Amino acid sequence: MRFLWRTASPALWRDVGLVCVADGIVGVSFGATAIGGGLPWWVPVALSLLVFAGGAQIAAVGVVLAGGSPLAAVLAGAVLNTRLFPYGFAVADVVGPAGRTGASGARGVVRRWLVRLLGTQVITDESVAFALRHSDPARRRSAFWACGVGLFVIWNLSVLLGVALGSAVRNTDAFGLDATFPAVMLALALPTLTSKPTRVAAGTGAVIAVALTPVLPAGLPLLAALGGLGTRWSGWRRLAGRWSRPVPSGHGDGTGDDDGGAALDKDEVRVGGGR
């Protein structure tokens, strides 16, 4: 990681530091709320190390704390993490090691794969956003790794601090930390509602989730909210056009011949008048 010190500017470190502080506050709340809800200490710690996706972790723990099954929690987190798939294509050029690794043979291959695995682990909304701000390959790489590694360290330390606080203060609801999960999810969703079709899909999904909450186990209404994506299907317009299309005259009622004959007579009159 020596290239970070050569190419990272003070402005980059400042911006990364601000993002780390904001995410650290969320990490503390996540760890404290998970422990306060009755989960073992190792659950938020393992999620932070292995998953390292704040939105997915919050969604999964929220489902479990609401009484949902572990399967529903995993599905909820997986749905949120699908956005990372296109992120991987966007930063594929900076995830691996920079230039030549300096080692050949099996050792070099293993090192390259280890670096790439670490890079894929630190792909987040923030690290990708920092990388895409730059067009220069060296600056893109330094921005991605500085943000990704910095967030990974701060997030896990913050979750550990939250776990310690949650163990010491059992009633975390007294501090309002129970509102952290929905607040963070709302903060993640609002910036994406930039177009009317997206807002319609999100609103439809919210209505579906609220309507099914009383009748479905916890976690399943969140998955059912994906039905809101059906509003983005372009086939609805074609179906609506077919249903609203008027029935052509003359089909089955014998009027078609009369209309056709009248039109023919008018044509003949016009032609005859022109002779």
VEXRONU-100538 format. One record per residue (C-alpha): x, y, z; residue in one letter. Coordinates in nm, 2 decimals. Layout:
BEGIN
- X,Y,Z,A
...
***
This chain:
BEGIN
- 0.00,0.00,0.00,M
- 0.30,0.23,-0.04,R
- 0.13,0.39,-0.34,F
- -0.12,0.55,-0.11,L
- 0.13,0.78,0.05,W
- 0.27,0.88,-0.29,R
- -0.06,0.96,-0.47,T
- -0.31,1.04,-0.19,A
- -0.36,1.41,-0.14,S
- -0.43,1.59,0.19,P
- -0.78,1.67,0.05,A
- -0.84,1.30,-0.01,L
- -0.74,1.21,0.35,W
- -0.96,1.48,0.48,R
- -1.27,1.37,0.29,D
- -1.21,1.00,0.38,V
- -1.17,1.10,0.74,G
- -1.51,1.28,0.74,L
- -1.68,0.97,0.58,V
- -1.51,0.74,0.84,C
- -1.64,0.96,1.12,V
- -2.00,0.94,0.99,A
- -1.98,0.57,0.93,D
- -1.82,0.52,1.27,G
- -2.12,0.67,1.44,I
- -2.35,0.43,1.26,V
- -2.12,0.14,1.35,G
- -2.14,0.22,1.72,V
- -2.51,0.23,1.70,S
- -2.53,-0.09,1.51,F
- -2.31,-0.28,1.76,G
- -2.50,-0.14,2.06,A
- -2.84,-0.21,1.91,T
- -2.76,-0.56,1.81,A
- -2.64,-0.64,2.16,I
- -2.92,-0.46,2.33,G
- -3.17,-0.66,2.12,G
- -3.03,-0.98,2.26,G
- -2.79,-1.10,2.00,L
- -2.46,-1.26,2.10,P
- -2.16,-1.03,2.08,W
- -1.99,-1.23,1.80,W
- -2.28,-1.18,1.55,V
- -2.23,-0.81,1.48,P
- -1.85,-0.86,1.49,V
- -1.86,-1.15,1.24,A
- -2.10,-0.96,1.01,L
- -1.87,-0.66,1.01,S
- -1.56,-0.86,0.93,L
- -1.71,-1.10,0.68,L
- -1.99,-0.90,0.52,V
- -1.87,-0.55,0.56,F
- -2.18,-0.39,0.42,A
- -2.36,-0.15,0.66,G
- -2.69,-0.15,0.48,G
- -2.70,-0.53,0.45,A
- -2.59,-0.58,0.81,Q
- -2.85,-0.34,0.94,I
- -3.13,-0.50,0.74,A
- -3.03,-0.86,0.84,A
- -3.01,-0.77,1.21,V
- -3.33,-0.57,1.19,G
- -3.52,-0.87,1.05,V
- -3.38,-1.10,1.33,V
- -3.46,-0.85,1.60,L
- -3.81,-0.82,1.47,A
- -3.86,-1.19,1.50,G
- -3.78,-1.30,1.15,G
- -3.60,-1.62,1.05,S
- -3.23,-1.63,0.97,P
- -3.32,-1.72,0.61,L
- -3.53,-1.40,0.57,A
- -3.24,-1.20,0.72,A
- -2.99,-1.34,0.48,V
- -3.23,-1.28,0.18,L
- -3.29,-0.92,0.29,A
- -2.92,-0.85,0.32,G
- -2.85,-1.02,-0.02,A
- -3.11,-0.81,-0.19,V
- -2.94,-0.49,-0.07,L
- -2.60,-0.62,-0.17,N
- -2.70,-0.68,-0.53,T
- -2.60,-0.32,-0.60,R
- -2.24,-0.42,-0.54,L
- -2.24,-0.64,-0.85,F
- -2.22,-0.34,-1.10,P
- -1.98,-0.17,-0.86,Y
- -1.73,-0.44,-0.92,G
- -1.73,-0.37,-1.30,F
- -1.69,0.00,-1.23,A
- -1.38,-0.04,-1.03,V
- -1.23,-0.35,-1.17,A
- -0.92,-0.17,-1.28,D
- -0.83,-0.06,-0.93,V
- -0.93,-0.36,-0.72,V
- -0.62,-0.57,-0.81,G
- -0.25,-0.50,-0.73,P
- -0.09,-0.20,-0.90,A
- 0.14,-0.28,-1.19,G
- 0.37,-0.58,-1.15,R
- 0.37,-0.76,-0.82,T
- 0.75,-0.82,-0.82,G
- 0.70,-1.19,-0.76,A
- 0.67,-1.46,-1.02,S
- 0.53,-1.81,-1.02,G
- 0.29,-1.94,-0.77,A
- 0.38,-1.69,-0.51,R
- 0.30,-1.40,-0.74,G
- -0.03,-1.55,-0.84,V
- -0.13,-1.60,-0.47,V
- -0.03,-1.25,-0.39,R
- -0.24,-1.11,-0.68,R
- -0.54,-1.31,-0.58,W
- -0.51,-1.20,-0.21,L
- -0.49,-0.84,-0.31,V
- -0.79,-0.88,-0.54,R
- -0.99,-1.05,-0.27,L
- -0.91,-0.78,-0.02,L
- -1.01,-0.52,-0.28,G
- -1.35,-0.69,-0.34,T
- -1.41,-0.70,0.03,Q
- -1.37,-0.32,0.06,V
- -1.60,-0.24,-0.23,I
- -1.86,-0.01,-0.08,T
- -2.08,0.28,-0.19,D
- -1.83,0.52,-0.05,E
- -1.51,0.37,-0.19,S
- -1.66,0.34,-0.54,V
- -1.78,0.70,-0.52,A
- -1.43,0.82,-0.43,F
- -1.28,0.62,-0.71,A
- -1.52,0.74,-0.97,L
- -1.44,1.10,-0.89,R
- -1.10,1.07,-1.06,H
- -1.01,0.99,-1.42,S
- -0.63,0.94,-1.35,D
- -0.57,0.57,-1.29,P
- -0.32,0.63,-1.00,A
- -0.56,0.87,-0.82,R
- -0.85,0.64,-0.88,R
- -0.66,0.36,-0.72,R
- -0.54,0.56,-0.42,S
- -0.89,0.70,-0.36,A
- -1.05,0.36,-0.37,F
- -0.80,0.19,-0.14,W
- -0.77,0.49,0.10,A
- -1.15,0.50,0.15,C
- -1.20,0.12,0.15,G
- -0.93,0.03,0.39,V
- -1.00,0.33,0.61,G
- -1.37,0.24,0.63,L
- -1.30,-0.12,0.70,F
- -1.08,-0.04,1.00,V
- -1.30,0.23,1.14,I
- -1.63,0.04,1.09,W
- -1.50,-0.27,1.27,N
- -1.35,-0.08,1.56,L
- -1.68,0.12,1.59,S
- -1.88,-0.20,1.59,V
- -1.66,-0.34,1.87,L
- -1.71,-0.01,2.07,L
- -2.08,-0.04,2.02,G
- -2.08,-0.40,2.14,V
- -1.90,-0.29,2.45,A
- -2.14,-0.01,2.51,L
- -2.44,-0.24,2.44,G
- -2.30,-0.49,2.70,S
- -2.26,-0.22,2.96,A
- -2.59,-0.04,2.88,V
- -2.86,-0.30,2.84,R
- -3.15,-0.06,2.77,N
- -3.02,0.09,2.45,T
- -3.37,0.20,2.36,D
- -3.34,0.47,2.62,A
- -3.09,0.64,2.39,F
- -3.30,0.62,2.09,G
- -3.07,0.37,1.92,L
- -3.37,0.16,1.81,D
- -3.44,0.43,1.56,A
- -3.10,0.39,1.40,T
- -3.18,0.10,1.16,F
- -3.49,0.26,0.99,P
- -3.31,0.60,0.99,A
- -3.00,0.46,0.81,V
- -3.22,0.26,0.56,M
- -3.41,0.58,0.48,L
- -3.09,0.77,0.44,A
- -2.96,0.51,0.20,L
- -3.29,0.51,0.00,A
- -3.36,0.89,-0.04,L
- -3.06,0.98,-0.26,P
- -3.17,0.71,-0.51,T
- -3.52,0.85,-0.56,L
- -3.41,1.09,-0.84,T
- -3.67,1.01,-1.10,S
- -4.05,0.97,-1.10,K
- -4.05,0.60,-1.21,P
- -3.81,0.52,-0.93,T
- -4.02,0.71,-0.68,R
- -4.33,0.52,-0.80,V
- -4.16,0.19,-0.77,A
- -4.03,0.27,-0.42,A
- -4.37,0.40,-0.31,G
- -4.54,0.09,-0.44,T
- -4.30,-0.13,-0.26,G
- -4.35,0.06,0.06,A
- -4.73,0.02,0.04,V
- -4.69,-0.36,-0.03,I
- -4.45,-0.40,0.27,A
- -4.68,-0.20,0.51,V
- -4.99,-0.39,0.39,A
- -4.83,-0.73,0.44,L
- -4.66,-0.66,0.77,T
- -4.96,-0.78,0.98,P
- -5.00,-1.11,0.80,V
- -4.65,-1.22,0.71,L
- -4.35,-1.32,0.93,P
- -4.09,-1.05,0.99,A
- -3.86,-1.00,0.70,G
- -4.09,-1.13,0.43,L
- -4.27,-0.80,0.38,P
- -3.93,-0.65,0.29,L
- -3.88,-0.91,0.03,L
- -4.24,-0.87,-0.10,A
- -4.17,-0.50,-0.15,A
- -3.96,-0.60,-0.45,L
- -4.30,-0.63,-0.62,G
- -4.28,-0.25,-0.66,G
- -4.02,-0.31,-0.94,L
- -4.31,-0.44,-1.15,G
- -4.41,-0.07,-1.21,T
- -4.10,-0.03,-1.42,R
- -4.20,-0.31,-1.66,W
- -4.27,-0.15,-2.00,S
- -4.51,-0.42,-2.09,G
- -4.78,-0.25,-1.88,W
- -4.82,0.02,-2.14,R
- -4.87,-0.23,-2.42,R
- -5.13,-0.42,-2.22,L
- -5.31,-0.09,-2.13,A
- -5.30,0.00,-2.50,G
- -5.47,-0.32,-2.60,R
- -5.74,-0.29,-2.33,W
- -5.82,0.06,-2.42,S
- -5.81,0.02,-2.80,R
- -6.16,0.08,-2.95,P
- -6.32,-0.21,-3.13,V
- -6.32,-0.14,-3.51,P
- -6.66,-0.07,-3.65,S
- -6.82,-0.34,-3.87,G
- -6.70,-0.64,-3.67,H
- -6.99,-0.87,-3.63,G
- -7.27,-0.61,-3.66,D
- -7.29,-0.57,-4.04,G
- -7.22,-0.20,-4.02,T
- -6.88,-0.23,-4.19,G
- -7.03,-0.30,-4.53,D
- -7.27,0.00,-4.50,D
- -6.98,0.23,-4.40,D
- -6.77,0.10,-4.68,G
- -7.05,0.13,-4.93,G
- -7.11,0.49,-4.82,A
- -6.75,0.58,-4.86,A
- -6.74,0.42,-5.20,L
- -7.05,0.61,-5.31,D
- -6.88,0.94,-5.20,K
- -6.57,0.85,-5.39,D
- -6.77,0.78,-5.70,E
- -6.96,1.11,-5.67,V
- -6.63,1.30,-5.64,R
- -6.48,1.12,-5.93,V
- -6.80,1.17,-6.13,G
- -6.81,1.54,-6.05,G
- -6.46,1.57,-6.18,G
- -6.53,1.44,-6.53,R
***
